[in-house]
Amino acid sequence: MAKLYNESLPEKVTPLGPKRETIKFLLNFSKALSVTQYKNMTFETLNN
């Protein structure tokens, strides 16, 4: 069983990254999000 973990991988593993569409969506969402604080309350609104 230990030999199984010590063998090298047959194919090279490349790290995954986020897609360009995902980054664009998150940036647009964060631009439209507005956080307002009033006394001890916090209001989050999405401005489309």
C-alpha positions in Angstrom: 0.0 0.0 0.0 2.9 2.4 0.8 4.3 1.8 -2.7 1.1 3.2 -4.2 1.6 6.6 -2.6 5.2 6.8 -3.6 4.8 6.2 -7.3 5.0 9.3 -9.5 1.9 10.4 -11.3 1.7 9.3 -15.0 0.3 12.7 -16.1 1.2 16.2 -15.0 -1.3 17.9 -12.8 -1.9 21.5 -13.4 -3.4 23.8 -10.8 -6.9 25.0 -11.6 -7.8 28.7 -11.6 -11.1 30.5 -11.8 -12.6 31.2 -15.2 -12.6 34.7 -16.6 -16.4 34.7 -16.5 -16.4 33.9 -12.8 -14.1 36.8 -12.0 -16.1 39.2 -14.1 -19.3 38.1 -12.3 -17.9 38.6 -8.9 -16.4 42.0 -9.7 -19.7 43.2 -11.2 -21.6 41.9 -8.2 -19.3 43.6 -5.7 -19.7 46.9 -7.7 -23.5 46.7 -7.4 -23.5 45.8 -3.7 -24.1 48.7 -1.4 -23.8 48.3 2.4 -25.4 51.0 4.6 -25.1 51.2 8.3 -27.7 52.9 10.4 -27.1 52.9 14.2 -26.6 49.3 15.1 -28.1 47.8 11.9 -26.5 47.0 8.6 -28.4 47.0 5.3 -27.2 45.3 2.1 -28.8 46.3 -1.2 -28.1 45.2 -4.7 -28.2 48.2 -7.1 -28.9 46.9 -10.6 
